[in-house]
Amino acid sequence: MKKAILVTATLLTLSACSEYNRTDRALVGGGLGAATGAAIGASTGDVGAAFAGAGIGALAGGLIGAYTTPRRCVGYDRQGRPYYYRC
């Protein structure tokens, strides 16, 4: 039950993020990188490797998330026509 609550809380937190906001992309990228790095580090069976993997993954994921943020966002006017603006 605790795992289900934790997963639900995590998904709700991530769903509130905007894909066009540089800060949100860096946070989500860092979180995903940390989780992936920790999982890979934990597969070695060493706690130090798990922490190192989480740190390296968080740094790399945050940088990649911030760098890949779109520079031009899409908005829609009242008639439904798309227009572009600087994010």
C-alpha positions in Angstrom: 0.0 0.0 0.0 2.9 2.4 0.8 4.4 1.8 -2.6 1.1 2.6 -4.4 0.7 5.9 -2.4 4.3 6.8 -3.2 3.9 6.1 -6.9 0.6 8.1 -7.0 2.2 11.0 -5.2 5.2 11.0 -7.6 3.0 10.8 -10.7 0.8 13.7 -9.4 3.9 15.8 -8.7 5.3 15.1 -12.2 2.0 15.8 -13.9 2.0 19.3 -12.6 5.2 20.1 -14.4 5.3 22.0 -17.7 7.3 20.6 -20.5 8.1 24.1 -21.7 9.5 25.4 -18.5 13.3 25.1 -18.3 13.2 24.7 -14.5 10.6 21.9 -14.6 12.4 20.1 -17.3 15.7 20.2 -15.3 13.9 18.9 -12.2 12.2 16.1 -14.0 15.4 15.2 -15.9 17.4 15.3 -12.7 14.9 13.1 -10.9 14.8 10.5 -13.7 18.6 10.6 -14.0 19.0 10.1 -10.2 16.6 7.2 -10.2 18.2 5.5 -13.2 21.7 6.1 -11.9 20.8 4.7 -8.4 19.3 1.6 -10.0 22.3 1.0 -12.1 24.7 1.7 -9.2 22.6 -0.6 -6.9 23.0 -3.4 -9.3 26.6 -3.6 -8.3 25.6 -4.4 -4.7 27.5 -1.4 -3.2 25.8 1.5 -1.5 28.6 3.9 -2.5 28.1 3.0 -6.2 24.3 3.6 -5.8 24.9 7.1 -4.3 27.5 7.9 -7.0 25.2 6.7 -9.7 22.4 8.8 -8.3 24.5 11.9 -8.2 26.0 11.5 -11.7 22.5 10.6 -13.1 20.9 13.7 -11.4 23.5 16.0 -12.8 23.4 14.6 -16.3 19.6 14.4 -16.3 19.2 18.0 -15.1 21.6 19.4 -17.7 20.0 17.4 -20.5 16.5 18.4 -19.3 17.4 22.1 -19.2 19.2 22.0 -22.5 16.5 20.3 -24.5 13.7 22.7 -23.5 12.0 24.1 -26.6 12.8 27.8 -27.2 9.5 28.5 -29.0 6.3 27.6 -27.3 3.0 27.1 -29.1 -0.2 29.0 -28.0 -3.6 29.1 -29.6 -5.8 32.1 -30.2 -9.6 32.2 -29.7 -10.2 30.8 -33.2 -7.9 27.8 -32.5 -5.1 29.0 -34.7 -1.6 28.2 -33.4 1.0 30.9 -32.8 4.5 30.8 -31.5 6.1 32.8 -28.7 9.3 32.8 -26.8 9.1 30.7 -23.7 
